[in-house]
Structures are given as C-alpha cells and as structure tokens.
Amino acid sequence: MEGTIYSLIPAVLMLVLVLLTRKVILSLGIGIIIGAFMLTQMDIGAGLALIWSIFANIFVSEGSLNMGSIYLLSFLFLLGVTTAFMTASGGSKAFGRWAVERIRTRKGAGLVPSLLGIVIFIDDYFNALAVGQVARPVTDRHHLSRAKLAYYIDSTSAPITVISPISSWGAYIIGTIGSILAANEITKYQAFEAFVLMIPSNLYVFAALLLVFLTIYLRLDIGPMKVHEQRALETGELNNPEKGDVPGDLNDEFKDHDNGKISHLIWPIVALVAGTVVTMILTGIRNTEGSADILSIFANTNVNISLFIGGVISVLVGFVLYVSQPAPKSGIAVVFGHGVKAMLPAIYILIFAWMIGDIIGQLQTGEFLAQQFSQADFNMAYLPLIIFLLSGFMALSTGTSWGTFGIMLPIAGEIAAVSDPALLLPALSAVLAGSVFGDHCSPISDTTILSSTGAGSNHIDHVMTQLPYALIAAIAASIGYIILGLSGSVWLPLLLTLVIVVVIALSIHKFNPKISSKS
C-alpha cells in the first residue's frame, strides 16, 4: 500500500474524525492504528509492535537517545514551569495591570501578539511559544479569547519566518534552493539571491499577514471565532468551558497576593530569548565548517537544544525571583507540579502528531502525491497555482511544512527548469506558500500545536477558528498565482492578492453582524 492511493487513508480518516469528533488525540490514535495495520498487512501483533516501535523511536533511535525530541519535549515542560513561576509570583498579574493602563482597547491588545510575531522571526517554535507568554496577560485583560490569540500567533509565526533569510526556516530553504540550482545547472543567480527574489511571489504569506491586521482593525470574527469572542466578552470565559484538554490556565492554582512586579514576568522572558538566541548562534558556529557567516550559522544551528538551554536559564531566573519574594506564596513543589501538569495536553498531542507523521512517511503519502503531480499534463501557466494547492494539501495531510519543502521544492524546480525557466522562482515560492497554508489548516502540524499551547487555547478550537481565515488568504493567493502564471509579472499578482483580501475583509465587515464590545 506504500506509495499508492491507499496511503491517503490514515491522513484523510484522521482529518475527517478531527472535524466530526473534535477529539484530536482520539482521531490521531485511530489514524496511527489504521496506518500501522496497513503497513503490516493487517497483522494485529505486528501492527501493535510497529506502533510501540514508532513511539519508542521518539525517545530512543538506533540504540541512542533521540535528543532532538527529548530537548523539545523538555523545553515544553520548562516553559510550563517558567509560566507557573511568572504566574505564582504575580508577575503576569502585575504586567496585566500595567498593560491595562496603557493598552486601553481590544484592538491594541490584538496588536501586541501580532507585532511581536513579526519582530521575533528567528524560529517558528520559539515565536509561537514566546509570543504567547508575553501577550497572554494583555489579551486576557481585554477578554480576547484564547482562540483569537492562537490565530494571531500562528498566522504571524510561520509566515514571517518563511520569508526571513536569517531564520531557521530561511537557512534550510536557502540550502535546498542551492542544491536545486546546482542540479539544474542554473547559474543566473545564487541561492541567497534567489530566496530574496522569491519573497514577493510568496502570496499566501502576505495575504495571511494582511488579514491578521485587518481582523484587528475591522474586528472580523468569522465562523466559529465569533462564538469564542462572544463568550469571552459576555462571560469572561476565554476558552470553551466544555473542553478539558486546555493547557496553561494557572491563575486559580496559586495563593493570591500583591507582591508581584513586572520584572517577575519580564526577566524570565528576557532570559528565555537571550539564552535561546545566543545558544542558536553558538551551536551554529560550532557546526559550521570554515568561515561562519550569518546564513551558515542559522543553517547549522541546533534549534531544539537552543530552546532547551533557553528554557533552563528561564526557569532558573524565575526560580530565583520567586524564592526572593516574601510570603505568602505557594510552595516550590506546587509551582513545579502545576507547571508540568499545564503542558501535558500539548505533550500528548505533539507525541501523537509525531507518530502519525512517521506512519504517513512510511506509507509514502507525500511521494505518491508528488508522483501524481509530476506525471500530470497541464498548461504550464497554471504551474504556480497547481503547486500551491498540492503543497497545501500535502502539508495538511502530513502536518509538516519542512517535509513538504523537502519533497516539493526539487520537483517544482525540476519541472519549471525543464518546461519554463521563467517560472522557476514563482514555482518554488508557491511550494513555500502552499506549505504554510496547509500547515495553518492541519491539526497535526507541530507549529499549530505549539501556537495553541503558547496561547493556552484548546487545540482543535484553534484549528477550527483559524481555518476560515486561512481559506480567505488561500483564495486570494490562488487568484494571484493564476495571474502570475498568465502574465509573468511578480508585483501585479501580489498587489491583486492584497486587494482581494481587503475586498473580502470589507465585505465581511459590512455584512457580518458585529458582536458587542466595549471598545
């Protein structure tokens, strides 16, 4: 069944179950079981053994610890403990009081995570988690739902990272582009120059970013998002009260006091940022052969260990600040315990997402889709559009932008180089755009999972509320890619894409009834 149409079954079944049941772990679990049995020709014993092997490989691979996974999971626990210290110390509460005096509207509160998401462009994991910790006290004070916060985080993290050459994504993409140019003997431009030239053709990214700020300014609450925002304004419930798998609400777990200062929130965040970025630079220099420039550093950095070390430093700073506070306060063990407990839902979902990703990889789902695409006969003017849609579906099904990059960039590059070299860079841009679009729609995407974690939102609530916004940006980008393929222009399709987003947003603003708000 590997590499055939049947390889789509686990991914499609999992997506359908998520939409029908809204229970992500159950849906992922069923997808894992079905996929494992398919790989073992329905042998129950062998299927269960395969499931255990995939789970074990998350922690131990080829006889040694899988430190990448361990570092990332450990970082999530450390982030939970850091958040617990910031909350128990009263730092989040103090920052909320400070922010209320200066940020007086819900629009202003929405701008905090959105602008931070653009400023923090080093890595999407780091972006998603760090922005949530800083912005949450502000958005909570103004009764923005956690689903809305997760949308702001997710729709600025990957889009800004994928067009930034000085980021973990940018370095990886530039390296891949370099091999594509070499394989097709293209010497017109170097990899970095090609990446920069590709940026205006990444239509979905700019559509998604523009829609975030239009959503803030026009108060666009579309579909399920309106329900969450209405509940947050009317009842103060920032999450769906019926959902139990929501990480991170710690305010009611600790003794209430007024000893907190803004520094109890700011310094752990500063430690997290500084520790992570410095370690990324150091590991990048260490892993770079020869002279190290900024691109080679970020191409060779170890993101997971950098996050882990940044998390350790952040916990230590939070711990020192907390123990220096006068009583009353909760015990250290209580803070650690609640911090770890708050991250368990995200840990469970991430582990299951990794497992279904492994199953889908073994079934060669991505390779099957790519093969069907490469064998199809179509008008080359529609190449960017077709690549955008296929990359989106592949990222949606597999839950990985990077995996989609790895499969689709060489295929798109080869087809364009052979058929119409003028479409090479637009085709590669369409892969990046489609991968981010699919990532935004996928319940098994690690970036989506971490965005909901950073916001403290129920994961499926985040997926379902973000989906209409992602589709609007994708519709606009699709029209833009049609114009790009037919005209050969770069800037006209980008302008048209942005105009379409504005027109759709204004139409929704005019005809969609507004929820009540104090600002």
C-alpha positions in Angstrom: 0.0 0.0 0.0 3.0 2.2 0.3 3.2 5.0 -2.4 -0.3 4.2 -3.7 -3.7 6.0 -3.4 -4.4 3.8 -0.3 -1.6 5.7 1.5 -4.0 8.6 1.8 -6.4 6.6 4.0 -4.9 7.3 7.5 -4.4 11.0 6.8 -7.9 11.5 5.3 -9.5 9.4 8.0 -7.7 11.3 10.8 -8.8 14.7 9.3 -12.4 13.6 9.0 -12.5 12.3 12.5 -11.0 15.5 13.9 -13.7 17.5 12.1 -16.5 15.2 13.2 -15.5 14.4 16.8 -13.2 17.5 17.6 -11.2 15.0 19.8 -7.7 15.3 18.4 -6.0 12.6 20.4 -8.7 10.0 19.6 -8.6 10.9 15.9 -4.8 10.8 15.9 -4.8 7.4 17.7 -7.2 5.9 15.2 -5.1 7.2 12.3 -2.0 5.7 13.9 -3.7 2.3 14.4 -5.1 2.1 10.9 -1.8 3.2 9.3 0.2 0.7 11.3 -2.1 -2.2 10.4 -1.9 -1.1 6.7 1.9 -1.2 6.9 1.8 -4.7 8.4 -0.9 -6.2 6.1 -3.5 -6.1 8.9 -1.3 -8.3 11.2 -2.6 -7.2 14.6 0.5 -8.4 16.5 2.9 -6.8 14.0 0.8 -3.6 13.9 1.0 -3.2 17.7 4.7 -3.9 17.6 5.1 -1.2 15.0 3.1 1.3 17.0 5.3 0.6 20.0 8.5 0.9 17.9 7.4 4.3 16.5 6.6 5.6 20.0 9.9 4.3 21.3 11.8 5.9 18.5 10.7 9.3 19.6 12.9 8.8 22.6 15.5 6.2 21.5 16.7 5.7 18.0 19.3 3.3 16.7 20.5 2.5 20.2 20.9 6.1 21.4 18.7 8.8 22.9 16.8 10.9 20.3 18.0 14.1 21.8 16.1 16.4 19.4 12.7 15.1 20.5 13.8 14.9 24.2 15.1 18.5 24.1 11.8 19.8 22.6 9.6 17.9 25.0 11.8 19.0 27.9 11.5 22.6 26.7 7.7 22.4 26.8 7.9 21.2 30.4 10.4 24.0 31.2 8.1 26.6 29.5 5.2 25.4 31.7 7.4 25.7 34.8 8.5 29.2 33.8 4.9 30.2 33.2 4.0 28.8 36.6 6.7 30.9 38.3 5.6 34.0 36.4 2.0 33.4 37.5 2.7 32.3 41.1 5.0 35.3 41.6 2.2 37.7 40.5 4.3 38.9 37.5 1.6 38.1 35.0 -0.9 39.9 37.1 1.3 42.9 37.5 2.0 43.1 33.8 -1.7 42.9 33.2 -2.3 45.9 35.5 0.4 47.8 33.7 -0.9 46.9 30.3 -4.5 47.9 31.1 -3.3 51.4 32.0 -1.5 51.8 28.6 -3.4 49.5 26.2 -7.0 50.5 26.6 -8.7 48.8 23.7 -9.1 45.2 22.4 -7.5 46.4 19.1 -4.4 47.5 21.0 -4.3 44.2 22.8 -4.6 42.3 19.5 -1.6 44.3 18.1 0.7 43.1 20.9 1.0 39.4 19.7 0.7 40.3 16.1 3.6 42.8 16.1 5.7 40.6 18.4 5.1 37.7 16.0 6.7 39.7 13.2 9.5 41.0 15.3 10.5 37.5 16.6 11.4 35.9 13.3 14.3 33.7 14.3 12.3 30.4 14.6 8.6 29.5 14.4 8.7 27.2 17.5 10.3 30.0 19.6 8.0 32.6 18.1 4.8 30.6 18.9 5.7 29.9 22.5 7.5 33.1 23.5 4.8 35.5 22.0 2.1 33.6 23.8 3.7 34.0 27.2 4.3 37.8 26.7 0.9 38.6 25.1 -1.4 36.5 27.2 -1.7 38.8 30.2 -2.7 41.7 27.9 -5.2 39.8 25.8 -6.7 38.2 28.9 -7.3 41.6 30.5 -9.2 42.7 27.4 -11.2 39.5 27.1 -9.7 38.3 23.8 -10.5 34.6 23.5 -7.5 32.2 23.6 -8.6 31.0 20.1 -8.2 34.6 18.8 -4.8 34.8 20.4 -3.7 31.5 18.9 -4.8 32.8 15.5 -2.7 35.9 15.9 0.3 33.8 16.9 0.1 31.1 14.3 -0.7 33.5 11.4 2.4 35.6 12.1 5.0 33.0 13.2 5.4 30.7 10.2 4.6 33.4 7.6 7.3 35.8 8.8 9.8 33.0 9.4 9.4 31.5 5.9 10.4 34.8 4.2 13.2 35.7 6.6 16.7 34.6 5.4 18.0 35.0 8.9 15.9 32.3 10.5 16.0 28.5 10.9 13.5 28.2 8.1 15.2 30.6 5.8 18.6 28.9 6.2 17.1 25.5 5.4 15.3 26.8 2.4 18.3 28.6 1.0 20.4 25.4 1.3 17.7 23.5 -0.5 17.5 26.1 -3.3 21.2 25.9 -3.7 21.1 22.2 -4.4 18.2 22.7 -6.9 20.1 25.4 -8.8 23.2 23.2 -9.0 21.2 20.1 -10.0 19.6 22.0 -12.9 22.8 23.9 -13.8 21.2 27.3 -13.2 23.9 30.0 -12.7 21.8 33.1 -13.3 21.6 33.7 -9.5 23.0 32.3 -6.3 20.8 30.6 -3.6 20.5 33.7 -1.4 19.6 36.0 -4.3 17.0 33.5 -5.5 15.5 33.4 -2.0 15.2 37.2 -1.8 13.7 37.3 -5.3 11.1 34.7 -4.4 9.7 36.7 -1.5 7.2 38.8 -3.5 5.8 35.6 -5.0 5.0 34.1 -1.6 1.4 35.4 -2.0 -0.2 33.4 0.8 2.2 34.7 3.4 1.4 38.4 2.6 -2.3 37.6 2.4 -2.3 35.9 5.8 -0.3 38.7 7.5 -2.5 41.4 6.0 -5.6 39.6 7.1 -4.3 39.5 10.7 -4.2 43.3 10.9 -7.5 43.7 9.0 -9.0 41.3 11.6 -7.8 43.5 14.4 -8.8 46.8 12.8 -12.2 45.7 11.5 -13.0 43.2 14.3 -13.5 40.3 11.8 -14.9 37.4 13.8 -15.7 34.8 11.2 -17.5 31.5 11.7 -16.5 29.7 15.0 -14.3 32.6 16.0 -17.4 34.7 16.6 -18.7 32.2 19.2 -15.4 32.3 21.1 -15.2 36.0 21.1 -18.8 36.5 22.1 -18.4 34.1 25.0 -15.2 35.8 26.1 -16.9 39.3 26.1 -20.1 38.2 27.8 -18.9 35.7 30.3 -15.1 36.2 30.6 -14.6 32.6 29.6 -11.5 32.8 27.4 -11.6 29.1 26.4 -14.5 26.7 25.7 -15.6 25.6 29.2 -16.6 22.2 27.9 -13.1 21.3 26.8 -10.8 19.7 29.3 -7.6 19.5 27.2 -6.6 23.1 27.5 -3.0 23.9 28.7 -1.8 26.6 30.8 -4.6 28.3 32.9 -2.7 28.6 36.2 -4.2 31.7 37.8 -6.5 29.8 40.2 -3.8 27.3 41.2 -1.7 29.5 43.4 -2.1 31.7 46.5 -3.3 35.2 45.7 -1.0 38.1 46.7 0.1 41.6 45.6 3.8 41.1 45.8 4.3 40.6 42.1 6.2 43.0 39.9 6.5 43.3 36.2 10.1 42.2 36.5 8.9 38.8 37.6 7.4 38.4 34.1 9.9 40.3 32.0 13.2 38.8 33.3 12.3 35.2 32.7 11.2 36.1 29.2 14.4 38.1 28.6 16.4 35.1 29.9 14.5 32.8 27.5 15.1 35.0 24.5 18.7 35.7 25.2 19.5 32.1 26.2 17.9 30.7 23.1 19.3 33.1 20.6 22.8 33.0 22.0 22.8 29.2 22.0 21.5 29.1 18.4 24.4 31.3 17.4 27.0 29.3 19.3 25.7 25.9 18.0 25.6 27.3 14.5 29.2 28.5 14.7 30.3 25.1 16.2 28.5 23.1 13.4 29.8 25.3 10.6 32.9 24.2 8.7 35.2 27.0 7.5 34.3 30.7 7.9 30.9 31.3 9.5 28.6 33.9 8.2 25.1 34.7 9.5 23.4 32.4 7.0 25.6 29.4 7.6 25.2 29.9 11.3 21.4 29.7 11.1 21.6 26.9 8.5 23.7 24.8 11.0 22.2 25.8 14.3 20.6 23.3 16.7 17.2 24.8 17.4 16.0 22.1 19.9 19.0 22.2 22.2 18.9 26.0 22.0 15.3 26.1 23.1 16.1 23.7 25.9 19.1 25.7 27.2 17.0 28.9 27.0 14.2 27.2 28.9 16.6 26.0 31.7 18.0 29.6 32.1 14.5 31.0 32.1 13.4 28.5 34.8 16.4 29.4 36.9 15.8 33.1 36.7 12.1 32.6 37.5 13.0 30.4 40.5 15.5 33.0 41.9 13.0 35.8 41.6 10.3 33.7 43.2 12.2 32.4 46.2 13.3 36.1 46.9 9.7 37.1 47.3 8.2 37.5 50.8 5.3 35.2 52.0 2.5 34.4 51.4 3.2 32.3 48.3 2.8 28.7 47.1 5.4 26.1 47.7 8.1 25.5 45.1 7.0 21.9 44.6 3.4 23.1 43.9 4.7 25.6 41.3 6.8 22.9 39.6 3.9 20.4 39.7 1.3 22.7 38.2 3.8 24.0 35.6 4.4 20.4 34.3 0.8 19.5 34.5 -0.2 22.5 32.4 1.9 21.3 29.5 0.7 17.7 29.4 -2.1 18.2 26.9 0.3 19.7 24.4 2.9 17.0 25.0 0.3 14.3 24.3 -0.9 15.9 21.1 2.7 16.5 19.9 3.8 12.9 20.5 0.7 11.6 18.7 1.3 14.0 15.8 4.9 12.8 15.5 3.7 9.2 15.4 1.1 9.8 12.7 3.7 11.7 10.8 6.0 8.7 10.9 3.2 6.4 9.8 2.4 8.7 6.9 6.0 8.9 6.0 6.4 5.1 5.9 3.2 4.9 3.7 4.9 7.4 1.3 1.9 9.6 1.1 3.9 12.6 0.1 5.8 10.7 -2.6 2.5 9.4 -4.0 1.0 12.9 -4.3 4.2 14.3 -5.8 4.4 11.4 -8.3 0.8 12.1 -9.5 1.6 15.8 -9.9 4.8 15.2 -11.9 3.0 12.9 -14.3 0.1 15.2 -14.9 -0.3 17.0 -18.2 -1.4 20.7 -17.8 -1.0 24.2 -19.1 2.3 25.5 -17.6 0.7 28.9 -17.0 -1.1 27.2 -14.1 2.0 25.6 -12.6 2.3 28.0 -9.7 -1.4 27.6 -8.8 -1.2 23.8 -9.0 2.0 23.6 -7.0 0.4 25.9 -4.3 -2.6 23.7 -4.0 -0.8 20.4 -4.0 1.8 21.7 -1.4 -1.1 22.9 0.7 -2.8 19.5 0.6 0.5 17.7 1.3 1.3 19.9 4.3 -2.3 19.5 5.6 -2.1 15.7 5.3 1.4 15.2 6.6 1.4 18.0 9.2 4.9 19.2 8.2 6.0 22.3 6.2 9.6 21.2 6.2 8.7 17.7 4.9 6.7 19.3 2.1 9.6 21.6 1.3 11.9 18.6 1.0 9.6 16.8 -1.3 8.1 19.5 -3.4 10.9 22.1 -3.9 13.1 19.7 -6.0 10.1 18.5 -8.0 8.8 22.0 -8.7 12.3 23.3 -9.5 12.9 20.5 -12.0 9.5 20.8 -13.8 10.0 24.6 -14.1 13.6 24.4 -15.2 12.7 21.9 -18.0 9.4 23.4 -19.1 9.7 27.2 -18.5 12.7 28.6 -16.5 10.9 31.9 -16.1 8.5 30.1 -13.7 11.3 28.6 -11.6 11.3 31.1 -8.7 7.4 31.6 -8.7 7.1 27.8 -8.6 9.5 27.5 -5.6 7.6 30.3 -3.9 4.4 28.5 -4.4 5.8 25.5 -2.6 6.6 27.7 0.4 3.3 29.4 0.3 1.3 26.2 0.0 3.2 24.5 2.8 2.4 27.3 5.2 -1.2 27.3 4.1 -1.5 23.5 4.7 0.4 23.9 8.0 -2.2 26.5 9.2 -5.1 24.1 8.4 -3.5 20.9 9.8 -4.4 19.7 13.3 -1.2 17.6 13.3 1.1 20.4 12.5 3.7 21.0 15.2 3.6 24.7 14.6 -0.2 24.7 15.0 0.1 22.6 18.2 2.7 24.9 19.7 0.7 28.1 18.8 -2.4 26.7 20.6 0.0 25.8 23.5 1.5 29.2 23.7 -1.9 30.9 23.7 -3.3 28.4 26.2 -6.1 27.5 23.7 -7.8 24.3 23.1 -6.0 22.8 20.1 -9.0 21.9 17.9 -10.7 25.2 18.8 -7.6 26.9 17.3 -7.6 24.8 14.2 -11.3 25.3 13.5 -11.3 29.1 14.2 -8.2 29.7 12.1 -9.5 27.7 9.1 -11.8 30.4 7.7 -9.0 33.0 7.8 -6.5 30.6 6.2 -9.0 29.8 3.4 -9.6 33.5 2.7 -5.9 34.1 2.3 -5.6 31.0 0.2 -8.4 32.0 -2.2 -6.8 35.4 -2.7 -3.3 33.8 -3.2 -4.8 31.3 -5.7 -6.2 34.0 -7.9 -2.8 35.8 -7.6 -1.0 32.7 -8.8 -3.3 32.4 -11.8 -2.4 36.0 -12.8 1.2 35.3 -12.1 1.3 32.3 -14.4 -0.6 34.1 -17.2 1.2 37.4 -17.0 4.7 36.6 -15.9 4.6 39.6 -13.6 5.5 39.4 -9.9 4.3 42.6 -8.4 0.8 42.7 -10.1 -0.2 39.3 -8.6 1.0 40.4 -5.2 -1.0 43.7 -5.4 -4.1 41.9 -6.7 -3.8 39.3 -3.9 -3.7 42.0 -1.2 -6.6 43.9 -2.9 -8.7 40.7 -2.9 -8.0 40.2 0.8 -9.1 43.8 1.6 -12.3 43.5 -0.5 -13.2 40.2 1.2 -12.5 41.7 4.6 -14.5 44.8 4.0 -17.4 42.7 2.6 -17.4 40.6 5.8 -17.1 43.7 7.9 -20.2 45.2 6.2 -22.5 42.2 6.1 -21.4 40.2 9.1 -23.1 41.3 12.3 -20.7 42.6 15.0 -20.5 41.1 18.4 -21.0 43.5 21.3 -17.8 45.1 22.6 -16.8 47.9 25.0 -14.0 49.2 22.7 
